Amino acid sequence: MTYEPRRRGELVYDALNRQVGVFMARVGRTVYLRPERGGEEWEANPQWLEKGE
């Protein structure tokens, strides 16, 4: 299930929060995503990420 996004803007599915997000950054083990249509970023655990479509 673990997926490591590499490009800013890449779509990622956060299975823990059941949301698709846009990859913004990674700081240490924390990944930051934001909603596709804009909005507040959230912190995601990388072990729950899947490649978005």
CORGI-V248989 format. One line per field, one symbol per residue. ss: DSSP state (A for helix, B for strand, O for the rest). A space follows every 50 residues. Layout:
# CORGI-V248989
ss = ???
This chain:
# CORGI-V248989
ss = OOOOOOOOOOBBBBOOOOBBBBBBBBBOOBBBBBBOOOOOOBBBBAAABB BOO
